Amino acid sequence: MTVTTHTPLFTEQEWARLQEHLHLPLRQAEIVRHIVSGKSDKQIARAMGISITTVRTHVSRLFRKFDLNDRMELMLHVFTCLRQCDTAQGHNESVPPLPEV
């Protein structure tokens, strides 16, 4: 089951900060954006006009780059980095605090 969100999770400014903070090339940033919005490889491939194999290659490279194992870890990494960016730049009011686990 794929759950996609139509409401943007991040503003354009937040995405720009994330892309810079994570040192992502444009295509990888676009892949991350689709993953965070809940899209499958097939949906990402269709939206970007690339093959599913190319999407999977980008995803695998992202996992290696950040030493992650799956999409959930990638999403957590992205949200953590956003919080770090916001805290460093004094924008922490835009992201609510995470609950303690």
A tleap script that builds the chain and sets N, CA, C and O, in Angstrom:
source leaprc.protein.ff14SB
mol = sequence {
  NMET THR VAL THR THR HIE THR PRO LEU PHE
  THR GLU GLN GLU TRP ALA ARG LEU GLN GLU
  HIE LEU HIE LEU PRO LEU ARG GLN ALA GLU
  ILE VAL ARG HIE ILE VAL SER GLY LYS SER
  ASP LYS GLN ILE ALA ARG ALA MET GLY ILE
  SER ILE THR THR VAL ARG THR HIE VAL SER
  ARG LEU PHE ARG LYS PHE ASP LEU ASN ASP
  ARG MET GLU LEU MET LEU HIE VAL PHE THR
  CYS LEU ARG GLN CYS ASP THR ALA GLN GLY
  HIE ASN GLU SER VAL PRO PRO LEU PRO GLU
  CVAL
}
set mol.1.N position { 0.841 -1.171 0.000 }
set mol.1.CA position { 0.000 0.000 0.000 }
set mol.1.C position { 0.891 1.241 0.000 }
set mol.1.O position { 1.808 1.362 0.812 }
set mol.2.N position { 0.609 2.146 -0.911 }
set mol.2.CA position { 1.370 3.382 -1.007 }
set mol.2.C position { 0.508 4.533 -0.528 }
set mol.2.O position { -0.634 4.700 -0.958 }
set mol.3.N position { 1.071 5.318 0.362 }
set mol.3.CA position { 0.365 6.493 0.872 }
set mol.3.C position { 1.119 7.719 0.372 }
set mol.3.O position { 2.305 7.886 0.653 }
set mol.4.N position { 0.425 8.568 -0.365 }
set mol.4.CA position { 1.061 9.786 -0.831 }
set mol.4.C position { 0.348 10.975 -0.234 }
set mol.4.O position { -0.858 10.942 0.014 }
set mol.5.N position { 1.105 12.013 -0.012 }
set mol.5.CA position { 0.533 13.230 0.540 }
set mol.5.C position { 0.507 14.295 -0.534 }
set mol.5.O position { 1.464 14.446 -1.294 }
set mol.6.N position { -0.577 15.026 -0.594 }
set mol.6.CA position { -0.694 16.104 -1.572 }
set mol.6.C position { -0.368 17.438 -0.929 }
set mol.6.O position { -0.211 18.440 -1.627 }
set mol.7.N position { -0.266 17.465 0.370 }
set mol.7.CA position { 0.129 18.670 1.078 }
set mol.7.C position { 1.641 18.628 1.252 }
set mol.7.O position { 2.165 17.667 1.814 }
set mol.8.N position { 2.353 19.648 0.784 }
set mol.8.CA position { 3.812 19.627 0.922 }
set mol.8.C position { 4.237 19.532 2.389 }
set mol.8.O position { 3.699 20.228 3.250 }
set mol.9.N position { 5.199 18.667 2.655 }
set mol.9.CA position { 5.700 18.499 4.009 }
set mol.9.C position { 6.724 19.563 4.358 }
set mol.9.O position { 6.912 19.892 5.529 }
set mol.10.N position { 7.387 20.102 3.339 }
set mol.10.CA position { 8.419 21.113 3.538 }
set mol.10.C position { 8.164 22.287 2.600 }
set mol.10.O position { 7.636 22.116 1.501 }
set mol.11.N position { 8.538 23.461 3.040 }
set mol.11.CA position { 8.465 24.633 2.171 }
set mol.11.C position { 9.627 24.573 1.181 }
set mol.11.O position { 10.552 23.779 1.349 }
set mol.12.N position { 9.574 25.401 0.167 }
set mol.12.CA position { 10.664 25.463 -0.801 }
set mol.12.C position { 11.972 25.877 -0.123 }
set mol.12.O position { 13.042 25.382 -0.478 }
set mol.13.N position { 11.884 26.785 0.853 }
set mol.13.CA position { 13.081 27.219 1.577 }
set mol.13.C position { 13.674 26.056 2.382 }
set mol.13.O position { 14.893 25.892 2.434 }
set mol.14.N position { 12.807 25.253 3.007 }
set mol.14.CA position { 13.290 24.106 3.770 }
set mol.14.C position { 13.975 23.099 2.851 }
set mol.14.O position { 15.025 22.555 3.194 }
set mol.15.N position { 13.377 22.852 1.678 }
set mol.15.CA position { 13.991 21.916 0.729 }
set mol.15.C position { 15.343 22.431 0.269 }
set mol.15.O position { 16.288 21.653 0.139 }
set mol.16.N position { 15.447 23.717 0.024 }
set mol.16.CA position { 16.728 24.293 -0.408 }
set mol.16.C position { 17.784 24.097 0.688 }
set mol.16.O position { 18.921 23.726 0.395 }
set mol.17.N position { 17.408 24.346 1.952 }
set mol.17.CA position { 18.340 24.150 3.067 }
set mol.17.C position { 18.740 22.682 3.183 }
set mol.17.O position { 19.911 22.363 3.389 }
set mol.18.N position { 17.758 21.794 3.048 }
set mol.18.CA position { 18.046 20.364 3.134 }
set mol.18.C position { 18.990 19.917 2.028 }
set mol.18.O position { 19.965 19.210 2.281 }
set mol.19.N position { 18.696 20.330 0.811 }
set mol.19.CA position { 19.528 19.924 -0.326 }
set mol.19.C position { 20.972 20.376 -0.111 }
set mol.19.O position { 21.911 19.628 -0.384 }
set mol.20.N position { 21.138 21.587 0.372 }
set mol.20.CA position { 22.477 22.099 0.634 }
set mol.20.C position { 23.135 21.352 1.793 }
set mol.20.O position { 24.297 20.957 1.704 }
set mol.21.N position { 22.389 21.160 2.877 }
set mol.21.CA position { 22.926 20.490 4.062 }
set mol.21.C position { 23.324 19.043 3.764 }
set mol.21.O position { 24.342 18.558 4.257 }
set mol.22.N position { 22.519 18.366 2.961 }
set mol.22.CA position { 22.773 16.959 2.647 }
set mol.22.C position { 23.717 16.780 1.453 }
set mol.22.O position { 24.107 15.657 1.135 }
set mol.23.N position { 24.081 17.878 0.796 }
set mol.23.CA position { 24.964 17.837 -0.378 }
set mol.23.C position { 24.389 16.925 -1.459 }
set mol.23.O position { 25.077 16.050 -1.983 }
set mol.24.N position { 23.108 17.149 -1.783 }
set mol.24.CA position { 22.435 16.312 -2.768 }
set mol.24.C position { 22.445 16.946 -4.153 }
set mol.24.O position { 22.129 18.126 -4.302 }
set mol.25.N position { 22.810 16.156 -5.170 }
set mol.25.CA position { 22.609 16.629 -6.534 }
set mol.25.C position { 21.104 16.795 -6.782 }
set mol.25.O position { 20.291 16.222 -6.058 }
set mol.26.N position { 20.746 17.553 -7.772 }
set mol.26.CA position { 19.346 17.867 -8.042 }
set mol.26.C position { 18.472 16.615 -8.178 }
set mol.26.O position { 17.390 16.558 -7.595 }
set mol.27.N position { 18.925 15.611 -8.941 }
set mol.27.CA position { 18.122 14.400 -9.162 }
set mol.27.C position { 17.923 13.626 -7.856 }
set mol.27.O position { 16.823 13.143 -7.588 }
set mol.28.N position { 18.965 13.506 -7.052 }
set mol.28.CA position { 18.812 12.794 -5.781 }
set mol.28.C position { 17.880 13.558 -4.850 }
set mol.28.O position { 17.094 12.952 -4.123 }
set mol.29.N position { 17.963 14.870 -4.868 }
set mol.29.CA position { 17.057 15.675 -4.045 }
set mol.29.C position { 15.612 15.446 -4.475 }
set mol.29.O position { 14.713 15.351 -3.639 }
set mol.30.N position { 15.401 15.359 -5.778 }
set mol.30.CA position { 14.051 15.116 -6.290 }
set mol.30.C position { 13.552 13.732 -5.868 }
set mol.30.O position { 12.386 13.576 -5.504 }
set mol.31.N position { 14.423 12.742 -5.917 }
set mol.31.CA position { 14.068 11.386 -5.467 }
set mol.31.C position { 13.680 11.419 -3.989 }
set mol.31.O position { 12.660 10.849 -3.602 }
set mol.32.N position { 14.485 12.081 -3.166 }
set mol.32.CA position { 14.193 12.173 -1.733 }
set mol.32.C position { 12.841 12.833 -1.513 }
set mol.32.O position { 12.053 12.382 -0.682 }
set mol.33.N position { 12.577 13.880 -2.241 }
set mol.33.CA position { 11.305 14.597 -2.109 }
set mol.33.C position { 10.124 13.674 -2.393 }
set mol.33.O position { 9.114 13.708 -1.690 }
set mol.34.N position { 10.261 12.856 -3.424 }
set mol.34.CA position { 9.193 11.901 -3.762 }
set mol.34.C position { 9.059 10.816 -2.684 }
set mol.34.O position { 7.948 10.434 -2.317 }
set mol.35.N position { 10.183 10.331 -2.187 }
set mol.35.CA position { 10.144 9.295 -1.147 }
set mol.35.C position { 9.455 9.826 0.103 }
set mol.35.O position { 8.601 9.157 0.684 }
set mol.36.N position { 9.831 11.021 0.507 }
set mol.36.CA position { 9.241 11.615 1.710 }
set mol.36.C position { 7.739 11.837 1.532 }
set mol.36.O position { 6.984 11.802 2.504 }
set mol.37.N position { 7.311 12.062 0.303 }
set mol.37.CA position { 5.876 12.243 0.070 }
set mol.37.C position { 5.144 10.905 -0.058 }
set mol.37.O position { 3.931 10.877 -0.261 }
set mol.38.N position { 5.889 9.789 0.062 }
set mol.38.CA position { 5.258 8.470 0.106 }
set mol.38.C position { 5.110 7.763 -1.217 }
set mol.38.O position { 4.362 6.789 -1.310 }
set mol.39.N position { 5.803 8.223 -2.249 }
set mol.39.CA position { 5.657 7.606 -3.571 }
set mol.39.C position { 6.500 6.342 -3.702 }
set mol.39.O position { 7.572 6.219 -3.110 }
set mol.40.N position { 5.982 5.411 -4.493 }
set mol.40.CA position { 6.686 4.161 -4.784 }
set mol.40.C position { 7.719 4.412 -5.889 }
set mol.40.O position { 7.723 5.469 -6.519 }
set mol.41.N position { 8.588 3.432 -6.113 }
set mol.41.CA position { 9.567 3.546 -7.197 }
set mol.41.C position { 8.871 3.779 -8.534 }
set mol.41.O position { 9.307 4.606 -9.335 }
set mol.42.N position { 7.800 3.053 -8.765 }
set mol.42.CA position { 7.066 3.186 -10.025 }
set mol.42.C position { 6.483 4.592 -10.180 }
set mol.42.O position { 6.558 5.181 -11.259 }
set mol.43.N position { 5.910 5.122 -9.115 }
set mol.43.CA position { 5.347 6.476 -9.165 }
set mol.43.C position { 6.443 7.520 -9.376 }
set mol.43.O position { 6.255 8.485 -10.117 }
set mol.44.N position { 7.583 7.322 -8.722 }
set mol.44.CA position { 8.699 8.255 -8.880 }
set mol.44.C position { 9.200 8.220 -10.319 }
set mol.44.O position { 9.426 9.264 -10.931 }
set mol.45.N position { 9.371 7.018 -10.852 }
set mol.45.CA position { 9.845 6.873 -12.229 }
set mol.45.C position { 8.908 7.577 -13.204 }
set mol.45.O position { 9.351 8.289 -14.105 }
set mol.46.N position { 7.633 7.373 -13.014 }
set mol.46.CA position { 6.640 8.006 -13.891 }
set mol.46.C position { 6.702 9.526 -13.764 }
set mol.46.O position { 6.697 10.228 -14.775 }
set mol.47.N position { 6.762 10.039 -12.548 }
set mol.47.CA position { 6.774 11.485 -12.324 }
set mol.47.C position { 8.030 12.147 -12.884 }
set mol.47.O position { 7.980 13.282 -13.357 }
set mol.48.N position { 9.167 11.427 -12.828 }
set mol.48.CA position { 10.435 12.003 -13.270 }
set mol.48.C position { 10.790 11.652 -14.708 }
set mol.48.O position { 11.745 12.191 -15.267 }
set mol.49.N position { 10.021 10.752 -15.303 }
set mol.49.CA position { 10.294 10.351 -16.676 }
set mol.49.C position { 11.569 9.528 -16.811 }
set mol.49.O position { 12.294 9.644 -17.800 }
set mol.50.N position { 11.837 8.684 -15.794 }
set mol.50.CA position { 13.012 7.809 -15.816 }
set mol.50.C position { 12.558 6.381 -15.534 }
set mol.50.O position { 11.409 6.149 -15.159 }
set mol.51.N position { 13.466 5.429 -15.717 }
set mol.51.CA position { 13.100 4.031 -15.485 }
set mol.51.C position { 13.082 3.713 -13.984 }
set mol.51.O position { 13.691 4.410 -13.172 }
set mol.52.N position { 12.374 2.652 -13.651 }
set mol.52.CA position { 12.332 2.191 -12.265 }
set mol.52.C position { 13.733 1.781 -11.824 }
set mol.52.O position { 14.108 1.996 -10.672 }
set mol.53.N position { 14.502 1.197 -12.726 }
set mol.53.CA position { 15.877 0.805 -12.406 }
set mol.53.C position { 16.715 2.022 -12.032 }
set mol.53.O position { 17.518 1.956 -11.102 }
set mol.54.N position { 16.539 3.125 -12.742 }
set mol.54.CA position { 17.276 4.351 -12.436 }
set mol.54.C position { 16.868 4.892 -11.071 }
set mol.54.O position { 17.713 5.348 -10.301 }
set mol.55.N position { 15.573 4.842 -10.773 }
set mol.55.CA position { 15.101 5.274 -9.450 }
set mol.55.C position { 15.779 4.427 -8.378 }
set mol.55.O position { 16.288 4.960 -7.392 }
set mol.56.N position { 15.786 3.129 -8.566 }
set mol.56.CA position { 16.377 2.228 -7.572 }
set mol.56.C position { 17.881 2.454 -7.427 }
set mol.56.O position { 18.427 2.316 -6.333 }
set mol.57.N position { 18.545 2.798 -8.516 }
set mol.57.CA position { 19.971 3.124 -8.447 }
set mol.57.C position { 20.191 4.360 -7.591 }
set mol.57.O position { 21.077 4.380 -6.737 }
set mol.58.N position { 19.378 5.402 -7.821 }
set mol.58.CA position { 19.480 6.624 -7.018 }
set mol.58.C position { 19.211 6.321 -5.541 }
set mol.58.O position { 19.932 6.802 -4.667 }
set mol.59.N position { 18.187 5.533 -5.265 }
set mol.59.CA position { 17.831 5.197 -3.888 }
set mol.59.C position { 18.972 4.424 -3.219 }
set mol.59.O position { 19.322 4.704 -2.072 }
set mol.60.N position { 19.544 3.466 -3.923 }
set mol.60.CA position { 20.672 2.696 -3.377 }
set mol.60.C position { 21.859 3.601 -3.077 }
set mol.60.O position { 22.525 3.434 -2.055 }
set mol.61.N position { 22.125 4.552 -3.954 }
set mol.61.CA position { 23.236 5.486 -3.727 }
set mol.61.C position { 22.967 6.380 -2.521 }
set mol.61.O position { 23.885 6.709 -1.769 }
set mol.62.N position { 21.714 6.769 -2.340 }
set mol.62.CA position { 21.356 7.558 -1.157 }
set mol.62.C position { 21.578 6.753 0.115 }
set mol.62.O position { 22.116 7.267 1.095 }
set mol.63.N position { 21.161 5.485 0.098 }
set mol.63.CA position { 21.365 4.621 1.261 }
set mol.63.C position { 22.849 4.511 1.590 }
set mol.63.O position { 23.240 4.626 2.751 }
set mol.64.N position { 23.681 4.289 0.566 }
set mol.64.CA position { 25.131 4.179 0.788 }
set mol.64.C position { 25.714 5.496 1.277 }
set mol.64.O position { 26.525 5.521 2.203 }
set mol.65.N position { 25.298 6.583 0.652 }
set mol.65.CA position { 25.837 7.904 0.990 }
set mol.65.C position { 25.640 8.229 2.471 }
set mol.65.O position { 26.533 8.775 3.118 }
set mol.66.N position { 24.465 7.890 3.000 }
set mol.66.CA position { 24.135 8.229 4.380 }
set mol.66.C position { 24.213 7.027 5.320 }
set mol.66.O position { 23.829 7.129 6.485 }
set mol.67.N position { 24.706 5.892 4.825 }
set mol.67.CA position { 24.835 4.669 5.613 }
set mol.67.C position { 23.485 4.264 6.217 }
set mol.67.O position { 23.356 4.078 7.427 }
set mol.68.N position { 22.488 4.133 5.343 }
set mol.68.CA position { 21.131 3.778 5.738 }
set mol.68.C position { 20.732 2.456 5.106 }
set mol.68.O position { 21.377 1.986 4.168 }
set mol.69.N position { 19.662 1.856 5.626 }
set mol.69.CA position { 19.224 0.552 5.136 }
set mol.69.C position { 17.894 0.559 4.404 }
set mol.69.O position { 17.631 -0.335 3.600 }
set mol.70.N position { 17.052 1.549 4.666 }
set mol.70.CA position { 15.739 1.540 4.028 }
set mol.70.C position { 15.145 2.946 3.957 }
set mol.70.O position { 15.733 3.912 4.443 }
set mol.71.N position { 13.977 3.036 3.344 }
set mol.71.CA position { 13.321 4.332 3.134 }
set mol.71.C position { 12.939 5.012 4.440 }
set mol.71.O position { 13.007 6.237 4.546 }
set mol.72.N position { 12.543 4.240 5.418 }
set mol.72.CA position { 12.172 4.819 6.707 }
set mol.72.C position { 13.377 5.519 7.331 }
set mol.72.O position { 13.266 6.643 7.822 }
set mol.73.N position { 14.520 4.851 7.308 }
set mol.73.CA position { 15.729 5.481 7.831 }
set mol.73.C position { 16.069 6.747 7.040 }
set mol.73.O position { 16.509 7.742 7.616 }
set mol.74.N position { 15.865 6.708 5.728 }
set mol.74.CA position { 16.128 7.887 4.901 }
set mol.74.C position { 15.203 9.033 5.307 }
set mol.74.O position { 15.653 10.171 5.437 }
set mol.75.N position { 13.932 8.747 5.504 }
set mol.75.CA position { 12.988 9.798 5.905 }
set mol.75.C position { 13.347 10.368 7.275 }
set mol.75.O position { 13.298 11.581 7.476 }
set mol.76.N position { 13.704 9.504 8.209 }
set mol.76.CA position { 14.117 9.973 9.531 }
set mol.76.C position { 15.372 10.841 9.434 }
set mol.76.O position { 15.492 11.853 10.124 }
set mol.77.N position { 16.292 10.438 8.581 }
set mol.77.CA position { 17.515 11.208 8.366 }
set mol.77.C position { 17.185 12.605 7.815 }
set mol.77.O position { 17.751 13.602 8.262 }
set mol.78.N position { 16.284 12.664 6.862 }
set mol.78.CA position { 15.887 13.943 6.257 }
set mol.78.C position { 15.249 14.847 7.309 }
set mol.78.O position { 15.604 16.022 7.407 }
set mol.79.N position { 14.319 14.322 8.090 }
set mol.79.CA position { 13.660 15.126 9.115 }
set mol.79.C position { 14.647 15.577 10.195 }
set mol.79.O position { 14.567 16.705 10.681 }
set mol.80.N position { 15.576 14.695 10.566 }
set mol.80.CA position { 16.593 15.064 11.546 }
set mol.80.C position { 17.473 16.187 11.014 }
set mol.80.O position { 17.781 17.136 11.736 }
set mol.81.N position { 17.871 16.082 9.768 }
set mol.81.CA position { 18.700 17.128 9.159 }
set mol.81.C position { 17.953 18.448 9.077 }
set mol.81.O position { 18.544 19.507 9.288 }
set mol.82.N position { 16.671 18.399 8.775 }
set mol.82.CA position { 15.875 19.631 8.731 }
set mol.82.C position { 15.858 20.287 10.106 }
set mol.82.O position { 16.022 21.502 10.220 }
set mol.83.N position { 15.662 19.497 11.133 }
set mol.83.CA position { 15.668 20.039 12.501 }
set mol.83.C position { 17.020 20.657 12.832 }
set mol.83.O position { 17.087 21.721 13.448 }
set mol.84.N position { 18.093 19.994 12.424 }
set mol.84.CA position { 19.433 20.528 12.664 }
set mol.84.C position { 19.634 21.849 11.919 }
set mol.84.O position { 20.184 22.801 12.472 }
set mol.85.N position { 19.189 21.901 10.672 }
set mol.85.CA position { 19.290 23.137 9.880 }
set mol.85.C position { 18.503 24.255 10.551 }
set mol.85.O position { 18.997 25.373 10.694 }
set mol.86.N position { 17.281 23.948 10.959 }
set mol.86.CA position { 16.423 24.955 11.578 }
set mol.86.C position { 17.001 25.449 12.893 }
set mol.86.O position { 16.984 26.647 13.173 }
set mol.87.N position { 17.513 24.525 13.701 }
set mol.87.CA position { 18.091 24.912 14.983 }
set mol.87.C position { 19.311 25.801 14.767 }
set mol.87.O position { 19.487 26.804 15.459 }
set mol.88.N position { 20.147 25.429 13.806 }
set mol.88.CA position { 21.360 26.205 13.531 }
set mol.88.C position { 21.038 27.603 13.005 }
set mol.88.O position { 21.791 28.549 13.232 }
set mol.89.N position { 19.906 27.722 12.296 }
set mol.89.CA position { 19.541 29.005 11.701 }
set mol.89.C position { 18.446 29.723 12.477 }
set mol.89.O position { 17.955 30.761 12.033 }
set mol.90.N position { 18.054 29.185 13.630 }
set mol.90.CA position { 17.035 29.834 14.448 }
set mol.90.C position { 15.627 29.721 13.896 }
set mol.90.O position { 14.783 30.576 14.163 }
set mol.91.N position { 15.362 28.649 13.113 }
set mol.91.CA position { 14.032 28.453 12.526 }
set mol.91.C position { 13.276 27.316 13.195 }
set mol.91.O position { 12.355 26.763 12.593 }
set mol.92.N position { 13.635 26.949 14.416 }
set mol.92.CA position { 13.056 25.754 15.027 }
set mol.92.C position { 11.571 25.855 15.313 }
set mol.92.O position { 10.959 24.851 15.678 }
set mol.93.N position { 10.962 27.024 15.162 }
set mol.93.CA position { 9.519 27.114 15.387 }
set mol.93.C position { 8.722 26.460 14.264 }
set mol.93.O position { 7.536 26.182 14.445 }
set mol.94.N position { 9.342 26.206 13.103 }
set mol.94.CA position { 8.606 25.629 11.981 }
set mol.94.C position { 8.427 24.125 12.103 }
set mol.94.O position { 7.583 23.549 11.416 }
set mol.95.N position { 9.199 23.481 12.960 }
set mol.95.CA position { 9.121 22.041 13.113 }
set mol.95.C position { 8.777 21.724 14.554 }
set mol.95.O position { 9.551 22.050 15.454 }
set mol.96.N position { 7.622 21.089 14.799 }
set mol.96.CA position { 7.262 20.764 16.171 }
set mol.96.C position { 8.238 19.759 16.767 }
set mol.96.O position { 8.840 18.977 16.031 }
set mol.97.N position { 8.405 19.767 18.076 }
set mol.97.CA position { 9.344 18.834 18.705 }
set mol.97.C position { 8.869 17.389 18.502 }
set mol.97.O position { 7.670 17.111 18.463 }
set mol.98.N position { 9.841 16.481 18.375 }
set mol.98.CA position { 9.515 15.075 18.248 }
set mol.98.C position { 9.204 14.494 19.614 }
set mol.98.O position { 9.815 14.896 20.604 }
set mol.99.N position { 8.268 13.556 19.693 }
set mol.99.CA position { 7.963 12.930 20.978 }
set mol.99.C position { 9.129 12.063 21.433 }
set mol.99.O position { 9.849 11.498 20.609 }
set mol.100.N position { 9.309 11.961 22.716 }
set mol.100.CA position { 10.335 11.086 23.274 }
set mol.100.C position { 9.912 9.645 23.077 }
set mol.100.O position { 8.732 9.313 23.192 }
set mol.101.N position { 10.884 8.785 22.778 }
set mol.101.CA position { 10.604 7.362 22.557 }
set mol.101.C position { 11.137 6.554 23.707 }
set mol.101.O position { 11.004 5.330 23.716 }
savepdb mol mol.pdb
quit
